[in-house]
Every structure is written in structure tokens, then in C-alpha cells.
Amino acid sequence: MQNLQLLCAAGRRGTAVSEVDSLMLARLRGIAGAMMVLSRETTTGEARDRRVRPRYLLWPGTIAKIIGLLILLAAGLIVHGLPWSHWDGFYELALGFAAAVFAAVVVGRGLRHAFIVVASVVLCLVVAEAYALVVSAPAIEIRTPGFSLPHPVLGWGPGHPGVFHDRSLDGKTGSVIYDVDYTIDQYRNRQVISAPTGTSVAFFGDSMTFGQGVPDAETLPQAFADATGYRLHVLNLAFPGYGPQQFLRALETDMFRDLLTEPHLFVFLTAPWHAERSACMSNFVLRAPRYVMVERQPAHKDKCIDHWPMRLRSWLTRFAIYSVFFEPVFGGGAGPADMDLYVAVLIRAGQLARERYGVPTLILYQPYDAYVRRAGLTDQQILQRLRDGGLLVINAGLDPNDFPGQHLKIPGDGHPTGVANRAWAVLVRDALAALAARAH
């Protein structure tokens, strides 16, 4: 400004431009040139900077952040859409680590250190989960899609009729544990070759009764149909993952009423660890019906997933870290209240069977004394409580010494073999014959 005033003063005095210091003129020209380069006046009189990027263009850093976010979202959708596997927890933790790293990059300096700490912790969990999975080496299950889909009453069930392939591989060696087909009939139950109509015997239960790992010809219901000479209409209403609560809920809602036109006996194969399912403790029963004790009777409340503590527990137990590192230290299994609910649900199912269908309920109970002792009970006490509740109870424990050279459980899996199913079928057949003898 001072230079401009001097120049103007020189002009008013008629002084020649040449008398102005050449350095001053050079400075003025430099300032004017810079102003012309940096600014232009628009038609509206507003100045704009040529170096400012147009509004519709994004800075490279912003583009990179958007791409990173889209990659994270796509990875999340892929993980969510994958078929269930024991590695689901690892995938979720790895995705959480990637999200924490992304957040540490994009947030301000104030929060960056916090997200770096979070990313470090999650990375440790990722490594621990991978180690736990390698150590535990869970079996790899490969099933035909649509085998198990959501069910409005029981939580899940067969998706549609058809033949579904199930292949289980050893987690360490990759060797085949079993490779079988399951035939689901038009009523969405596992097929049983028996009398097409007439007096029926219905089997309820989980994967043991369903026959996971064995072909259609070797399931417990089919073995019973074989043992009784196909004179009865035999129904296999079991499905993998079910517990006592599905048995009770099916009777409460009469969902099998059309199939049970001439019922004669209901059969439920169980073990004390089913108490974890009726108490919503298992990580795969979130969609199962939930029961609570009301005035010493089980009352249907909602679904397991609707009770947030159970949802949290189920989320924790789905990680291999829990079973490998925490469960051995803190213990697991059902407690006294859980065992009470388990017994009460079975007794209530037996009461409904008599009231609505006029049939007795036979419980095939597999003893597991070491398990029930954690709850301060014994197998004999549970057996007696079930009998006192009006149920027919058979101790279904099988002595391996009675079956030399034969497997009662599928090696590497634990589900019953056809040998065990045929032995249980004889127990059910004999119990039915005893009932008929008493009736006469």
C-alpha cells in the first residue's frame, strides 16, 4: 500500500515514471501478476481460486476411504452369507480387526490411538481363535443347501422334501467320518419305511433320533419299524439340534395333529446334557422356544434369542476360544435350576401326550453320571423324577462289552451307529409289548 501511495504521489507531481525506483516497480508488477494468476473475477463478481478442485471431484484420500469402506461392507456380506462352519467366529474376529484398522486410519488423531489399541486386542483374539480351532480340529460338515431352514414354531427344520447329502470330514486329517443321504418326505420328516396308515408310534428328539451320520435304513425309527414287522405306522419327527423344548412345543401347538391320527406311543431319546438346550445354553438354539418355570410348571415365554443374556452366552460359546481356554477353567454344563427345567419340560410333554392324544410317553434315557453330578444330582435321581412325573422310562445305557467288534458310536463323531439304534429299537419294542400285555 505504501508503494502505491508513492507512485500516485509521483504521478501528481508530474514526476516521470523513470524516477521511481526500479526495484519498487518490479515488486508492484510481481504482486499484480500473482493476483492475476491466483484470482479471476467471475461474471457475478465473485472471485474464485483456480487451484480449488471442483466440487464434484473427490480428493484421492477420500476416494481411498470410500473404497476401503465398501470393501469392508462387501466382506461383511460375504461372511454373513457363508454356510455355517466352526470357522465363523474366526471370520468375524478377522473382520473386526480389519474394521478397527480402517477406523484407526480414518479417524482424527485424538481417537487414533484408541482404535490402534482395539485393533491390537482383536488381532490377539484372531490368533487365539485360529490356534484353538487348529487344536480342537472340529469336524468339517458339508451339507446340501436347504437342509435346515427357519421354522416359525420349532425354530428350524427341514427346508423342503428331497434327498440331502451330508458329508463329515475329520478336522485334522481330512478323512471321511461319514458320507450319507437323508430322505425328507412330503411332510418334511425323515423317511421311515413302515405301514402307510394305521396305529402310529412317533419318535421325537434330536440328531440321535433323526439319525445323523447314518443312512435312512439305520435310524432308530426305521430300526423300530423293522423290529415290529412293519405293522405300525412309524414317524420320525426328530431333527438335529432339537431339545426337549421342541418336543413340548410341538404338542402344545398340535403341529403334528394331522399325522398323529391313531397314535399309540410317543418316544423321546434323551441324555442329561439336553438340559443345556432346554435352558437355551447351547450356541445353536437361539431360535428355539424358551421356557421358564412359573409356579413349578414350564411356561412358554418366547424364543431363546429374545433373552439377551442367553444371546450373549450363545455368542461367546460359539468361539473355539471359549471351549479351549475358558470352559476347562470355569467349567460348564447345566446347573440345578437347568436340570429342574429339563425334567419339568419332559414331564409336561408327557402330560399333554396323555391329555390330548391319549398315549403314554416312553423316555429312552442315556445315563451320564459324571455330567449330572456337576448339578448335585445322580442319574438315578433323574430317572426317578421322570417316573414320578408319569413317564415310562428306560435306562438306555448300552455296554460296549455286549457288542464285541462293533461300534456303538460313529468313530470321530459320537452319534449312535445303526448297531446302537437297533439295540434301542428292541428296548422300545419290548416296552410296547409290555404295555399291550398290561392293557389286556
Secondary structure, 3 states (H helix, E strand, C coil): CHHHHHHHHHHHCCCCHHHCCHHHHHHHHHHHHHHHHHEEECCCCCEEECCCCCCCCCCHHHHHHHHHHHHHHHHHHHHHHCCCCCCHHHHHHHHHHHHHHHHHHHCCHHHHHHHHHHHHHHHHHHHHHHHHHHHHCCCEEEECCCCEEEECCCEEEECCCEEEEEEEECCCCCCEEEEEEEEECCCCCECCCCCCCCCEEEEECCHHHHCCCCCHHHCHHHHHHHHCCCCCEEEECCCCCCCHHHHHHHHHHCCCCCCCCCEEEEEEEECHHHHHHHCCCCCCCCCCEEEEEECCEEEEEEEHHHCHHHHHHHHHHCCHHHHHHHHHHHCCCCCHHHHHHHHHHHHHHHHHHHHHHCCCEEEEECCCHHHHHHHCCCHHHHHHHHHHCCCEEEECCCCHHHCCCCCCECCCCCCECHHHHHHHHHHHHHHHHHHHHHHC
